[in-house]
Amino acid sequence: MAVGPATLPPLHPVKGFRLGIASAGIKKPGRRDIVLMELAEGSSLAGVFTLNAFCAAPVRICKQHLGQAGSRYMLINTGNANAGTGEQGMRDAMSCCEAVAGLCDVPVEAVLPFSTGVIGEPLPVAKILSALDAAKADLSENNWEQAASGIMTTDTRPKAASEQFEYKGKTVTLTGISKGAGMIMPNMATMLGYVATDAEIPQPLLQQWLSSVADRSFNRITIDGDTSTNDSCMLAATGASGVLIDGSDYELASLFTEALERVMLSLSHAIVRDGEGATKFVEVRVESAGTSKEALDVAYTIAHSPLVKTALFASDPNWGRILACVGRAGIDNLDLDALQIYLNDVCIVEKGGRAASYTEEAGQAVMNGEEILIHVVLNRGQVTERVWTTDLSHDYVSINADYRS
């Protein structure tokens, strides 16, 4: 179950970035569950990672390898998270890096590992190593759609986005994929996300832009309030287009960062639309807040409320649940008479209570839709923040109750 169309947009190849997909049968025999990504020599790579203290072994190694040597390969496996596996998990992740390094004739530090799946089970290293030759043989700049499917776990559909823009007769391309449907409240980015561009961008600037855009996209989505042990989001710049973006040309930098934000918003929204058991795509917008923190405190209190989320699933305009969330969000000196709450453009709360213009029929019409805006106007400042979330359905419980079976 997911919200919105399942079709992917046209995915433009990124010069200097190849992807290969293979089957290791980690969780299901015959499933294509290994993805190898190759960056052209001289590429720059940036990353943001989970803040979960129990971060997985591959996350720890990624942090160590990123920037040590020219990053050349990223290896992703699904079906096993290699998290909560102690020192053995570190050795297993390093064994995979060493195998890729030997196969591709690069230093081991040039290989970054990524895993997603069940937590607490040993990584099936032998199965992964047996699939590496096939993954390397499959490397192609045209494999974005296949790779998007190859990194899925409980996802019901692949997630990808692509943008191009022209600048002084040259074309710059950005293409990316993501995966995630549950255990989504990132403290960095998302469960797994990969974006590549053929622009040349110095690594420090690439890292700055990735961190900034992730904070406005992947760091503003939540399905269940759970931060994964394996969240990782990577941005690669191959330089193969011949376009250098170093921040000195404001127009060029703006074109790139705007395209990057569109790609990453599309990828993050696709995760929400495919949230486990989701039947609604919900934006919670809090505006006229005094600070970003208080806007986000209100937004996340609404987005994480089981009572609000179950009302959304039932298409029930139970606006009192939203009002209660705003009131318990911990905002000091909140003026109840000054704020308003809306469902789409239907005002439900003003002057401390039910809006005089509100009717149950109008609220019901909004809640019957697949896409809903919960809009809170605090009238205490100039800050606006947005968070995207889902409803909470019977299927979410079933999916997660049966996840390891």
C-alpha positions as CSV (number, residue, x, y, z in Angstrom):
1,M,0.0,0.0,0.0
2,A,1.4,3.4,-0.9
3,V,0.1,6.9,-1.8
4,G,0.3,8.4,-5.2
5,P,1.5,7.0,-8.6
6,A,4.2,4.3,-8.7
7,T,5.8,5.3,-11.9
8,L,9.4,6.6,-11.9
9,P,10.5,9.7,-13.8
10,P,13.1,9.4,-16.6
11,L,16.4,8.7,-14.9
12,H,19.4,10.4,-16.6
13,P,22.7,8.5,-16.5
14,V,25.4,10.3,-14.6
15,K,28.8,10.3,-16.4
16,G,31.4,8.7,-14.3
17,F,29.0,6.8,-12.0
18,R,28.1,3.2,-12.7
19,L,25.9,0.7,-10.8
20,G,25.8,-3.1,-10.9
21,I,23.2,-5.3,-9.3
22,A,23.4,-9.0,-8.4
23,S,21.7,-11.7,-6.3
24,A,23.2,-13.0,-3.1
25,G,20.0,-14.6,-1.7
26,I,20.6,-13.0,1.7
27,K,17.0,-13.2,2.8
28,K,15.1,-14.6,-0.2
29,P,16.6,-16.9,-2.9
30,G,17.0,-15.2,-6.3
31,R,16.3,-11.7,-5.0
32,R,18.7,-9.1,-6.4
33,D,20.0,-7.8,-3.1
34,I,23.5,-6.5,-3.8
35,V,24.3,-3.2,-5.4
36,L,27.8,-2.1,-6.3
37,M,28.4,1.6,-7.2
38,E,31.5,2.8,-9.0
39,L,32.8,6.4,-8.9
40,A,35.2,7.6,-11.5
41,E,38.7,8.3,-10.3
42,G,39.0,11.8,-8.9
43,S,35.4,12.0,-7.8
44,S,34.5,13.6,-4.5
45,L,32.1,12.0,-2.0
46,A,30.1,13.4,1.0
47,G,28.0,11.6,3.5
48,V,25.6,12.1,6.4
49,F,24.8,9.3,8.8
50,T,22.6,8.2,11.7
51,L,23.0,9.6,15.1
52,N,21.8,6.4,16.7
53,A,24.4,5.4,19.3
54,F,24.1,1.8,18.2
55,C,25.1,2.7,14.6
56,A,25.8,-0.3,12.5
57,A,29.3,-1.6,11.7
58,P,29.1,-0.4,8.0
59,V,28.2,3.1,9.2
60,R,31.3,3.1,11.5
61,I,33.5,2.0,8.6
62,C,32.0,4.4,6.2
63,K,32.9,7.3,8.5
64,Q,36.4,6.0,8.8
65,H,36.9,5.5,5.1
66,L,35.2,8.7,3.9
67,G,38.0,11.1,3.1
68,Q,40.9,8.7,3.9
69,A,41.5,7.8,0.2
70,G,39.8,8.7,-3.0
71,S,36.4,7.0,-2.7
72,R,35.8,4.6,-5.6
73,Y,33.2,2.0,-4.7
74,M,30.1,1.7,-2.5
75,L,28.7,-1.8,-1.7
76,I,25.1,-2.1,-0.5
77,N,23.4,-5.3,0.7
78,T,19.8,-5.7,1.8
79,G,18.3,-8.4,4.0
80,N,20.8,-7.9,6.9
81,A,21.6,-4.7,8.7
82,N,24.9,-5.9,10.3
83,A,23.9,-3.8,13.4
84,G,24.1,-4.9,17.0
85,T,26.8,-7.4,15.9
86,G,29.8,-6.1,17.9
87,E,33.3,-6.6,16.7
88,Q,32.4,-9.5,14.5
89,G,30.2,-7.2,12.5
90,M,33.1,-4.8,12.0
91,R,35.3,-7.7,10.8
92,D,32.5,-8.9,8.5
93,A,32.0,-5.4,7.0
94,M,35.8,-5.1,6.5
95,S,35.9,-8.5,4.8
96,C,33.4,-7.2,2.2
97,C,35.4,-4.0,1.7
98,E,38.6,-6.0,1.2
99,A,37.0,-8.3,-1.3
100,V,35.7,-5.4,-3.4
101,A,39.2,-3.7,-3.1
102,G,40.9,-6.8,-4.4
103,L,38.4,-7.4,-7.2
104,C,38.6,-3.7,-8.4
105,D,42.2,-3.1,-7.6
106,V,41.8,-0.2,-5.2
107,P,42.8,0.5,-1.6
108,V,40.4,-0.9,0.9
109,E,39.8,2.6,2.2
110,A,38.3,3.5,-1.2
111,V,35.4,1.1,-0.5
112,L,32.4,2.1,1.6
113,P,30.0,-0.6,2.9
114,F,26.2,-0.2,3.5
115,S,23.7,-2.7,4.9
116,T,20.0,-2.6,5.6
117,G,17.6,-5.2,6.9
118,V,17.2,-7.2,10.2
119,I,19.2,-6.0,13.2
120,G,21.3,-8.3,15.4
121,E,22.0,-11.2,13.0
122,P,25.5,-12.0,11.6
123,L,26.2,-10.7,8.1
124,P,26.3,-13.6,5.6
125,V,29.7,-12.7,4.2
126,A,30.1,-15.7,2.0
127,K,26.8,-15.0,0.2
128,I,27.8,-11.4,-0.4
129,L,31.3,-12.3,-1.7
130,S,29.8,-14.9,-4.0
131,A,27.8,-12.1,-5.8
132,L,30.6,-9.6,-6.3
133,D,31.8,-10.8,-9.6
134,A,28.3,-10.6,-11.1
135,A,27.8,-7.1,-9.6
136,K,31.0,-5.9,-11.1
137,A,30.2,-7.4,-14.5
138,D,26.8,-5.6,-14.4
139,L,28.2,-2.1,-13.9
140,S,26.5,0.4,-16.1
141,E,25.6,4.1,-16.1
142,N,22.1,3.1,-17.0
143,N,21.2,0.9,-14.0
144,W,19.6,3.4,-11.8
145,E,16.1,1.9,-11.8
146,Q,17.5,-1.6,-11.2
147,A,19.6,-0.3,-8.3
148,A,16.6,1.4,-6.8
149,S,14.8,-2.0,-6.7
150,G,18.0,-3.7,-5.4
151,I,18.2,-1.6,-2.2
152,M,14.6,-2.2,-1.2
153,T,13.5,-4.0,2.0
154,T,9.9,-3.5,3.1
155,D,9.5,-0.9,0.4
156,T,6.6,-1.7,-2.0
157,R,8.1,0.4,-4.9
158,P,11.5,1.7,-6.0
159,K,12.3,5.4,-5.4
160,A,14.3,7.6,-7.7
161,A,14.6,11.2,-9.0
162,S,16.6,13.0,-11.6
163,E,17.2,16.5,-12.7
164,Q,19.2,18.3,-15.4
165,F,20.0,22.0,-16.0
166,E,22.0,23.8,-18.7
167,Y,24.7,26.4,-17.9
168,K,26.7,28.1,-20.6
169,G,26.1,25.4,-23.1
170,K,26.9,22.5,-20.8
171,T,24.5,20.1,-19.1
172,V,24.7,19.1,-15.5
173,T,22.9,16.0,-14.3
174,L,21.8,14.8,-10.9
175,T,20.2,11.4,-10.3
176,G,19.5,9.6,-7.1
177,I,17.7,6.7,-5.4
178,S,16.5,6.0,-1.8
179,K,15.0,3.3,0.2
180,G,12.9,3.3,3.3
181,A,9.4,2.6,4.5
182,G,9.6,2.0,8.2
183,M,11.9,2.9,11.2
184,I,11.9,6.4,9.7
185,M,12.7,9.4,11.7
186,P,16.2,10.2,10.5
187,N,18.7,12.2,12.5
188,M,20.8,12.8,9.4
189,A,19.1,11.7,6.2
190,T,17.2,8.5,5.6
191,M,17.7,4.8,5.8
192,L,19.7,4.7,2.6
193,G,20.0,7.4,-0.1
194,Y,22.5,7.9,-2.9
195,V,22.7,10.9,-5.2
196,A,25.3,11.5,-7.9
197,T,26.1,14.4,-10.2
198,D,28.6,14.8,-13.0
199,A,29.6,18.3,-11.8
200,E,33.0,18.8,-10.3
201,I,32.6,20.0,-6.7
202,P,35.3,20.2,-4.0
203,Q,34.6,17.8,-1.2
204,P,34.2,20.3,1.6
205,L,31.6,22.3,-0.4
206,L,29.9,19.0,-1.4
207,Q,29.6,18.0,2.3
208,Q,28.3,21.5,3.3
209,W,25.5,21.4,0.6
210,L,24.6,17.8,1.4
211,S,24.2,18.5,5.1
212,S,22.2,21.6,4.5
213,V,19.8,20.1,2.0
214,A,19.4,16.9,4.1
215,D,18.3,19.0,7.0
216,R,15.4,20.4,4.8
217,S,14.4,17.1,3.2
218,F,15.4,13.8,4.7
219,N,15.6,15.3,8.2
220,R,12.0,16.4,8.0
221,I,10.3,13.1,7.4
222,T,8.9,10.7,10.0
223,I,6.8,7.5,9.6
224,D,7.0,6.1,13.1
225,G,9.5,8.2,15.1
226,D,12.2,5.5,15.1
227,T,15.8,6.4,14.0
228,S,17.5,3.5,12.3
229,T,20.9,2.1,13.2
230,N,21.9,2.2,9.5
231,D,20.8,5.6,8.1
232,S,23.2,6.8,5.5
233,C,22.9,9.4,2.6
234,M,25.7,9.9,0.1
235,L,26.3,12.6,-2.5
236,A,28.9,11.9,-5.2
237,A,30.4,14.4,-7.7
238,T,32.3,12.8,-10.6
239,G,33.4,15.9,-12.5
240,A,32.8,14.2,-15.8
241,S,30.6,17.0,-17.2
242,G,33.5,19.4,-17.2
243,V,31.5,21.9,-15.1
244,L,33.3,23.1,-12.0
245,I,31.0,24.4,-9.2
246,D,33.2,25.8,-6.4
247,G,30.8,28.5,-5.0
248,S,32.5,31.4,-6.8
249,D,29.7,31.7,-9.4
250,Y,26.6,32.4,-7.4
251,E,24.2,31.7,-10.3
252,L,25.7,28.3,-11.0
253,A,25.8,27.4,-7.3
254,S,22.2,28.3,-7.0
255,L,21.1,26.3,-10.0
256,F,22.9,23.2,-8.5
257,T,21.6,23.5,-4.9
258,E,18.1,24.2,-6.1
259,A,18.2,21.0,-8.3
260,L,19.8,19.1,-5.4
261,E,17.0,20.1,-3.1
262,R,14.3,19.1,-5.6
263,V,15.9,15.7,-6.0
264,M,16.3,15.1,-2.3
265,L,12.8,16.3,-1.5
266,S,11.4,14.0,-4.1
267,L,13.4,11.0,-2.7
268,S,12.4,11.8,0.9
269,H,8.7,12.3,0.0
270,A,8.8,9.0,-1.9
271,I,9.7,7.3,1.4
272,V,6.7,8.9,3.2
273,R,4.4,8.0,0.3
274,D,5.6,4.4,0.6
275,G,5.5,4.3,4.4
276,E,4.6,0.9,5.8
277,G,0.9,0.6,5.6
278,A,0.5,4.2,4.6
279,T,-2.8,5.4,3.0
280,K,-2.2,9.2,3.6
281,F,0.6,11.6,2.7
282,V,0.6,14.4,5.3
283,E,2.4,17.7,5.5
284,V,2.5,19.3,8.9
285,R,3.3,23.0,8.4
286,V,3.9,25.3,11.3
287,E,4.3,28.9,10.5
288,S,4.8,32.2,12.3
289,A,6.8,30.5,15.0
290,G,9.4,32.3,17.1
291,T,12.1,29.8,16.5
292,S,12.8,26.8,14.3
293,K,12.9,24.6,17.4
294,E,9.4,25.5,18.5
295,A,8.0,25.1,15.0
296,L,9.5,21.6,14.8
297,D,8.4,20.7,18.3
298,V,4.8,21.4,17.3
299,A,5.1,19.7,14.0
300,Y,6.7,16.5,15.4
301,T,4.3,16.4,18.3
302,I,1.4,16.2,15.7
303,A,3.3,13.9,13.3
304,H,4.1,11.4,16.0
305,S,0.8,11.3,17.8
306,P,-0.8,7.8,17.5
307,L,-4.2,9.4,18.1
308,V,-3.7,11.9,15.2
309,K,-2.2,9.2,12.9
310,T,-5.1,6.7,13.6
311,A,-7.6,9.5,13.0
312,L,-5.9,10.1,9.6
313,F,-6.2,6.4,8.8
314,A,-9.9,6.5,9.6
315,S,-10.4,9.7,7.6
316,D,-11.9,11.1,10.9
317,P,-11.8,14.9,11.3
318,N,-11.1,14.6,15.0
319,W,-9.6,18.0,15.3
320,G,-9.4,17.9,19.1
321,R,-6.5,15.5,18.8
322,I,-4.5,18.1,16.8
323,L,-5.4,20.9,19.2
324,A,-4.2,18.8,22.1
325,C,-0.9,18.1,20.4
326,V,-0.2,21.8,19.9
327,G,-1.0,22.4,23.5
328,R,1.4,19.8,24.8
329,A,4.3,20.6,22.5
330,G,6.0,22.5,25.3
331,I,5.9,26.0,23.8
332,D,6.4,28.6,26.5
333,N,3.8,31.4,26.9
334,L,1.7,30.1,24.0
335,D,-1.2,32.5,23.2
336,L,-4.1,30.2,22.5
337,D,-6.3,33.0,21.4
338,A,-3.8,34.1,18.7
339,L,-3.2,30.8,16.9
340,Q,-5.1,29.1,14.2
341,I,-5.2,25.5,13.0
342,Y,-6.3,24.4,9.5
343,L,-7.0,21.2,7.6
344,N,-5.9,22.2,4.1
345,D,-7.7,25.6,3.8
346,V,-10.4,24.7,6.3
347,C,-10.0,26.6,9.6
348,I,-10.7,24.3,12.5
349,V,-9.4,26.2,15.5
350,E,-9.2,29.9,16.3
351,K,-9.6,32.2,19.4
352,G,-8.8,29.2,21.6
353,G,-11.6,26.9,20.3
354,R,-13.5,25.5,17.4
355,A,-13.6,28.0,14.5
356,A,-17.0,29.6,14.0
357,S,-16.9,28.8,10.3
358,Y,-16.0,25.1,10.7
359,T,-18.4,22.4,9.7
360,E,-17.9,18.7,10.1
361,E,-18.7,18.3,6.4
362,A,-15.8,20.5,5.4
363,G,-13.4,18.7,7.7
364,Q,-14.6,15.3,6.4
365,A,-14.0,16.4,2.8
366,V,-10.4,17.2,3.6
367,M,-9.8,13.9,5.5
368,N,-11.2,11.8,2.7
369,G,-8.3,12.8,0.5
370,E,-5.0,10.9,0.2
371,E,-2.9,14.1,0.6
372,I,-3.6,16.3,3.6
373,L,-2.1,19.5,5.0
374,I,-2.2,20.2,8.7
375,H,-1.4,23.8,9.0
376,V,-0.7,25.6,12.3
377,V,-0.2,29.4,12.5
378,L,1.3,30.3,15.9
379,N,1.4,34.1,15.2
380,R,4.5,34.6,17.4
381,G,7.3,35.1,14.9
382,Q,8.6,34.7,11.3
383,V,9.8,31.1,11.2
384,T,8.1,28.3,9.1
385,E,9.0,24.6,9.2
386,R,7.5,21.6,7.5
387,V,7.5,17.9,8.4
388,W,6.0,15.1,6.3
389,T,4.4,12.0,7.7
390,T,1.8,9.2,7.3
391,D,-1.2,7.8,8.9
392,L,-1.0,4.7,11.1
393,S,-2.9,1.7,9.7
394,H,-3.5,-2.0,10.6
395,D,-1.0,-2.9,7.9
396,Y,1.8,-1.1,9.7
397,V,1.3,-3.3,12.7
398,S,1.1,-6.4,10.6
399,I,4.2,-5.6,8.5
400,N,6.4,-5.0,11.6
401,A,4.9,-7.9,13.6
402,D,5.9,-10.3,10.8
403,Y,9.2,-8.6,9.7
404,R,11.6,-11.3,10.8
405,S,9.4,-14.2,9.6
